Each structure stands twice: as C-alpha cells, then as structure tokens.
Amino acid sequence: MLLKEALEEYMFDCQARGLSEETVKNYGFNIKIFLRYLLEKNVEKVEEIKKTHIKQFAIYQQKQKYETSYINTNLRSIKAFIKYLHEEEYIENIIEVKEIKKDKKVIETFTDQEIREILKLLHRPKKFIEIRDKAIIYTMIDCGLRASEIIKLRHKDIKDNNTLFIQGKGKKERFVSFSAITKKAYMKYERTKKSYFLDKPFISDRYFLSKDGTEITRYILQYLVKKHCKKANISRDKAFPHNFRHYFAVKSLREGLDLYSLSRIMGHSDINTTSKYTNSLRDQDIQELSLKSSPLMNLRGGDR
C-alpha cells in the first residue's frame, strides 16, 4: 500500500473513532512530516518502512535542533500510525517506536509578582474587550485551562456551583472549580456582553466572544496575553497562554495540592505528565509543605 493511501485511510479511521478534529489534524500533520522524510529516502510503500527509518528520522530532527518534546510528539503519532498498519495487516510485524529520553528541566513560569502586575493592570476595566480579557485571564490563573478549552467554553458549561464543565483532549470530560473572585469577573462580563450585543445578535454560542460576536481565536488569545504581559514588563519568552496553565500547576503544588488531584483538575491522562511540575518546586517549598503535613504537629491530642 502506498504511503499516501495509508495515511488517508488512517485519518478516516481516526475520525470514525470519534477523535476530536484538532487531534486528527495534529496526527495528520505529524505523520506527513515523517512520510515526506520516507519519500526522500525512496520509501514509497508501508511495507518498506523499517525500524531504522524511524530512528534515522528522530536523529535527523535532533540535528535540526528541534525540541525533544516536539520530536517525541511526532514519534507518538508515528507509533499510533504503525500500530494501525499492523492491526489492519498492512505490515507483518509491529515496529517498536521509542521516544527520546528527556532531561528533567525546571519549567520557567510567571512569578507571583508578575501575576500581581497583570492583575493590577486589569483593575476596574470599562470597555467590553477589557472586561472580557479580565475574565479570560482570571479563568486561566484560577483554573489552569488549555487555550483550546478557553476558546471552546460555552455559557452552559458555567455551572451555578462555581464549576466549569470542560471537554478536554480526547473528549475527556471533567469539572474544574473557580473562585468567587472569578465568579465576580464573569458576572460583570455577562452584564457588559448583554449590553454590548444589544442590537447585534450573537453569532457564536461560545462564552468568550470577539467584538464581532464570533468565538475568539487562538490568535486573539495569544494577542491579549502578549498585550497584557508587555504592559506589565514581562519577558516575551513568558508571554503565551499556556504559561498561565504552567503557573496554575506550580502554584497549586506550592500551596499543598497533591499531584493526583492536580492531574485530574488539569485533565492529564497520565500522572507522569503532571509530575514534571514537581521539578519547579524549590527545596524551601518542599520543606514548608513537609512541615504543614507533619503527622505529629497535626495530631490534635499531641503536645504543642
């Protein structure tokens, strides 16, 4: 079977299995990069794919100075593709695909002071866009949502008990709590939105809207984050939406939230994904958490 035909069939299978549109698109994009590499090596059929081709592809991407996380994302997509080819009996033997070992590195996220500077800039907004931006940034800080989850949030997903209903990656559903401070930001946003769109009907059922009544895009989200970070004199390297998710995770751990609960809140399917945030904990953080959870100190009947 030709590589192109195999990819088309695999994409159809992903759609038939109910994978999200974004997941299918990402799989397709990653696998196409690998297939282009194979064609350059004169490999045109799936039966000709060898383990050495995958290893050489990974080495090639390393030489191109790509991040290890990016290469491993490609390798995971290739692994799923190879598994499908084997299950459909297009290839005789399953090919083992190993990810590249990553160094444990500290995630550089916002400091508490930087977040305070952003919040200071959001104080008492007056215009619709400013009020919307405040509600979005409060949500990212308070709930640690992915950019795609912010964009897809609908009014009916915001529940009366201060929780958000989130459909995350792989259509996995979860509930995430938000604080009274964020609730107040939502109330002001909803009042302003109703007034702003009084003479123009909503085009989208999404919660966070553009000035035209359509859903906000990734570009809009990135732009508003960069804008507020720039005003707060925060480095451009930190000015991206996902960094608020990093901040939420690290801050939650520092405040004593356990890793398992954090993993569930963030919608991670594997707790190992969440554990990378523990590398950002300082020795002082761990010592303070240890004292807070001291069995002896917490025994009510013990001597104090």
Contacts in CASP RR format, 6 or more apart in sequence:
PFRMAT RR
TARGET T0000
AUTHOR 0000-0000-0000
METHOD contacts of the structure
MODEL  1
MLLKEALEEYMFDCQARGLSEETVKNYGFNIKIFLRYLLEKNVEKVEEIK
KTHIKQFAIYQQKQKYETSYINTNLRSIKAFIKYLHEEEYIENIIEVKEI
KKDKKVIETFTDQEIREILKLLHRPKKFIEIRDKAIIYTMIDCGLRASEI
IKLRHKDIKDNNTLFIQGKGKKERFVSFSAITKKAYMKYERTKKSYFLDK
PFISDRYFLSKDGTEITRYILQYLVKKHCKKANISRDKAFPHNFRHYFAV
KSLREGLDLYSLSRIMGHSDINTTSKYTNSLRDQDIQELSLKSSPLMNLR
GGDR
1 45 0 8 1.000
1 46 0 8 1.000
1 47 0 8 1.000
1 90 0 8 1.000
2 44 0 8 1.000
2 45 0 8 1.000
2 46 0 8 1.000
3 35 0 8 1.000
3 38 0 8 1.000
3 39 0 8 1.000
3 43 0 8 1.000
3 44 0 8 1.000
3 45 0 8 1.000
3 46 0 8 1.000
4 35 0 8 1.000
6 46 0 8 1.000
6 81 0 8 1.000
6 85 0 8 1.000
6 90 0 8 1.000
7 28 0 8 1.000
7 31 0 8 1.000
7 32 0 8 1.000
7 35 0 8 1.000
7 81 0 8 1.000
9 88 0 8 1.000
10 27 0 8 1.000
10 31 0 8 1.000
10 81 0 8 1.000
10 84 0 8 1.000
10 85 0 8 1.000
11 24 0 8 1.000
11 27 0 8 1.000
11 28 0 8 1.000
13 84 0 8 1.000
14 23 0 8 1.000
14 24 0 8 1.000
14 27 0 8 1.000
15 24 0 8 1.000
18 171 0 8 1.000
19 27 0 8 1.000
19 170 0 8 1.000
19 171 0 8 1.000
20 169 0 8 1.000
20 170 0 8 1.000
20 171 0 8 1.000
22 148 0 8 1.000
23 169 0 8 1.000
23 170 0 8 1.000
26 77 0 8 1.000
27 77 0 8 1.000
27 80 0 8 1.000
27 81 0 8 1.000
28 77 0 8 1.000
30 73 0 8 1.000
30 74 0 8 1.000
30 77 0 8 1.000
30 78 0 8 1.000
31 77 0 8 1.000
31 78 0 8 1.000
31 81 0 8 1.000
33 74 0 8 1.000
34 54 0 8 1.000
34 57 0 8 1.000
34 74 0 8 1.000
34 77 0 8 1.000
34 78 0 8 1.000
34 81 0 8 1.000
37 53 0 8 1.000
37 57 0 8 1.000
37 60 0 8 1.000
38 44 0 8 1.000
38 49 0 8 1.000
38 53 0 8 1.000
41 53 0 8 1.000
41 56 0 8 1.000
43 49 0 8 1.000
43 53 0 8 1.000
46 85 0 8 1.000
46 90 0 8 1.000
46 91 0 8 1.000
47 90 0 8 1.000
47 91 0 8 1.000
47 92 0 8 1.000
49 82 0 8 1.000
49 91 0 8 1.000
49 95 0 8 1.000
50 95 0 8 1.000
51 95 0 8 1.000
51 96 0 8 1.000
54 75 0 8 1.000
54 78 0 8 1.000
54 95 0 8 1.000
54 97 0 8 1.000
57 74 0 8 1.000
57 78 0 8 1.000
58 71 0 8 1.000
58 75 0 8 1.000
58 100 0 8 1.000
61 70 0 8 1.000
61 71 0 8 1.000
61 74 0 8 1.000
62 71 0 8 1.000
62 100 0 8 1.000
68 100 0 8 1.000
68 102 0 8 1.000
68 103 0 8 1.000
69 102 0 8 1.000
71 100 0 8 1.000
72 99 0 8 1.000
72 100 0 8 1.000
72 102 0 8 1.000
75 97 0 8 1.000
75 98 0 8 1.000
75 99 0 8 1.000
75 100 0 8 1.000
76 97 0 8 1.000
76 99 0 8 1.000
78 97 0 8 1.000
79 97 0 8 1.000
82 91 0 8 1.000
82 94 0 8 1.000
82 95 0 8 1.000
82 97 0 8 1.000
83 94 0 8 1.000
85 91 0 8 1.000
86 93 0 8 1.000
86 94 0 8 1.000
86 95 0 8 1.000
104 276 0 8 1.000
104 279 0 8 1.000
105 279 0 8 1.000
106 279 0 8 1.000
106 280 0 8 1.000
107 246 0 8 1.000
107 250 0 8 1.000
107 276 0 8 1.000
107 277 0 8 1.000
107 279 0 8 1.000
107 280 0 8 1.000
108 237 0 8 1.000
108 238 0 8 1.000
109 238 0 8 1.000
109 243 0 8 1.000
109 246 0 8 1.000
109 247 0 8 1.000
109 250 0 8 1.000
109 280 0 8 1.000
110 118 0 8 1.000
110 234 0 8 1.000
110 238 0 8 1.000
110 243 0 8 1.000
110 244 0 8 1.000
110 246 0 8 1.000
110 247 0 8 1.000
112 251 0 8 1.000
114 232 0 8 1.000
114 234 0 8 1.000
114 238 0 8 1.000
115 141 0 8 1.000
115 247 0 8 1.000
117 232 0 8 1.000
117 233 0 8 1.000
117 234 0 8 1.000
118 137 0 8 1.000
118 228 0 8 1.000
118 229 0 8 1.000
118 232 0 8 1.000
118 234 0 8 1.000
120 232 0 8 1.000
121 228 0 8 1.000
121 231 0 8 1.000
121 232 0 8 1.000
122 130 0 8 1.000
122 133 0 8 1.000
122 134 0 8 1.000
122 137 0 8 1.000
122 138 0 8 1.000
122 228 0 8 1.000
125 131 0 8 1.000
125 133 0 8 1.000
125 134 0 8 1.000
128 192 0 8 1.000
128 193 0 8 1.000
128 196 0 8 1.000
128 211 0 8 1.000
129 211 0 8 1.000
131 185 0 8 1.000
131 188 0 8 1.000
131 189 0 8 1.000
131 192 0 8 1.000
132 189 0 8 1.000
132 192 0 8 1.000
132 193 0 8 1.000
132 208 0 8 1.000
132 209 0 8 1.000
133 224 0 8 1.000
133 228 0 8 1.000
134 185 0 8 1.000
134 188 0 8 1.000
134 189 0 8 1.000
135 182 0 8 1.000
135 185 0 8 1.000
135 186 0 8 1.000
135 188 0 8 1.000
135 189 0 8 1.000
135 208 0 8 1.000
136 150 0 8 1.000
136 208 0 8 1.000
136 216 0 8 1.000
136 221 0 8 1.000
136 224 0 8 1.000
137 224 0 8 1.000
137 225 0 8 1.000
137 228 0 8 1.000
137 244 0 8 1.000
138 181 0 8 1.000
138 182 0 8 1.000
138 185 0 8 1.000
139 145 0 8 1.000
139 150 0 8 1.000
139 153 0 8 1.000
139 164 0 8 1.000
139 178 0 8 1.000
139 182 0 8 1.000
140 150 0 8 1.000
140 241 0 8 1.000
140 244 0 8 1.000
140 245 0 8 1.000
140 248 0 8 1.000
141 244 0 8 1.000
141 247 0 8 1.000
141 248 0 8 1.000
142 178 0 8 1.000
142 179 0 8 1.000
142 181 0 8 1.000
142 182 0 8 1.000
142 248 0 8 1.000
143 164 0 8 1.000
143 176 0 8 1.000
143 177 0 8 1.000
143 178 0 8 1.000
143 182 0 8 1.000
143 248 0 8 1.000
143 265 0 8 1.000
144 176 0 8 1.000
144 244 0 8 1.000
144 245 0 8 1.000
144 248 0 8 1.000
144 249 0 8 1.000
144 265 0 8 1.000
144 266 0 8 1.000
145 153 0 8 1.000
145 164 0 8 1.000
145 166 0 8 1.000
145 176 0 8 1.000
145 245 0 8 1.000
146 168 0 8 1.000
146 169 0 8 1.000
146 242 0 8 1.000
146 245 0 8 1.000
147 218 0 8 1.000
147 221 0 8 1.000
147 241 0 8 1.000
147 242 0 8 1.000
148 168 0 8 1.000
148 218 0 8 1.000
149 166 0 8 1.000
149 167 0 8 1.000
149 168 0 8 1.000
150 208 0 8 1.000
150 216 0 8 1.000
150 221 0 8 1.000
150 241 0 8 1.000
151 206 0 8 1.000
151 208 0 8 1.000
151 215 0 8 1.000
151 216 0 8 1.000
151 217 0 8 1.000
151 218 0 8 1.000
151 221 0 8 1.000
152 167 0 8 1.000
152 206 0 8 1.000
152 215 0 8 1.000
153 164 0 8 1.000
153 166 0 8 1.000
153 206 0 8 1.000
153 207 0 8 1.000
153 208 0 8 1.000
154 205 0 8 1.000
154 206 0 8 1.000
154 207 0 8 1.000
155 205 0 8 1.000
155 207 0 8 1.000
156 165 0 8 1.000
157 164 0 8 1.000
157 165 0 8 1.000
157 166 0 8 1.000
157 207 0 8 1.000
158 164 0 8 1.000
158 165 0 8 1.000
158 186 0 8 1.000
158 207 0 8 1.000
159 165 0 8 1.000
159 175 0 8 1.000
162 177 0 8 1.000
162 178 0 8 1.000
162 179 0 8 1.000
162 180 0 8 1.000
162 183 0 8 1.000
163 175 0 8 1.000
163 176 0 8 1.000
163 177 0 8 1.000
163 178 0 8 1.000
164 175 0 8 1.000
164 176 0 8 1.000
164 177 0 8 1.000
164 178 0 8 1.000
165 173 0 8 1.000
165 175 0 8 1.000
166 173 0 8 1.000
166 174 0 8 1.000
166 175 0 8 1.000
166 176 0 8 1.000
166 267 0 8 1.000
167 173 0 8 1.000
168 174 0 8 1.000
168 267 0 8 1.000
169 267 0 8 1.000
169 269 0 8 1.000
172 267 0 8 1.000
172 269 0 8 1.000
174 264 0 8 1.000
174 265 0 8 1.000
174 267 0 8 1.000
176 265 0 8 1.000
193 209 0 8 1.000
197 209 0 8 1.000
197 213 0 8 1.000
200 213 0 8 1.000
202 209 0 8 1.000
202 213 0 8 1.000
203 212 0 8 1.000
203 213 0 8 1.000
203 214 0 8 1.000
204 213 0 8 1.000
204 214 0 8 1.000
204 215 0 8 1.000
206 215 0 8 1.000
206 216 0 8 1.000
208 215 0 8 1.000
208 216 0 8 1.000
209 215 0 8 1.000
209 216 0 8 1.000
210 216 0 8 1.000
210 217 0 8 1.000
210 220 0 8 1.000
221 241 0 8 1.000
222 240 0 8 1.000
222 241 0 8 1.000
225 239 0 8 1.000
225 240 0 8 1.000
225 241 0 8 1.000
225 243 0 8 1.000
225 244 0 8 1.000
226 236 0 8 1.000
226 239 0 8 1.000
226 240 0 8 1.000
229 235 0 8 1.000
229 236 0 8 1.000
229 238 0 8 1.000
229 239 0 8 1.000
230 236 0 8 1.000
230 239 0 8 1.000
245 266 0 8 1.000
246 277 0 8 1.000
248 266 0 8 1.000
249 262 0 8 1.000
249 266 0 8 1.000
249 274 0 8 1.000
249 277 0 8 1.000
250 277 0 8 1.000
250 280 0 8 1.000
250 281 0 8 1.000
252 262 0 8 1.000
252 265 0 8 1.000
253 259 0 8 1.000
253 262 0 8 1.000
253 277 0 8 1.000
253 278 0 8 1.000
253 280 0 8 1.000
253 281 0 8 1.000
253 285 0 8 1.000
254 281 0 8 1.000
254 285 0 8 1.000
254 289 0 8 1.000
256 289 0 8 1.000
256 292 0 8 1.000
257 265 0 8 1.000
259 271 0 8 1.000
259 274 0 8 1.000
259 275 0 8 1.000
259 278 0 8 1.000
260 271 0 8 1.000
262 274 0 8 1.000
262 277 0 8 1.000
263 271 0 8 1.000
263 273 0 8 1.000
263 274 0 8 1.000
266 274 0 8 1.000
268 274 0 8 1.000
291 297 0 8 1.000
296 302 0 8 1.000
297 304 0 8 1.000
END
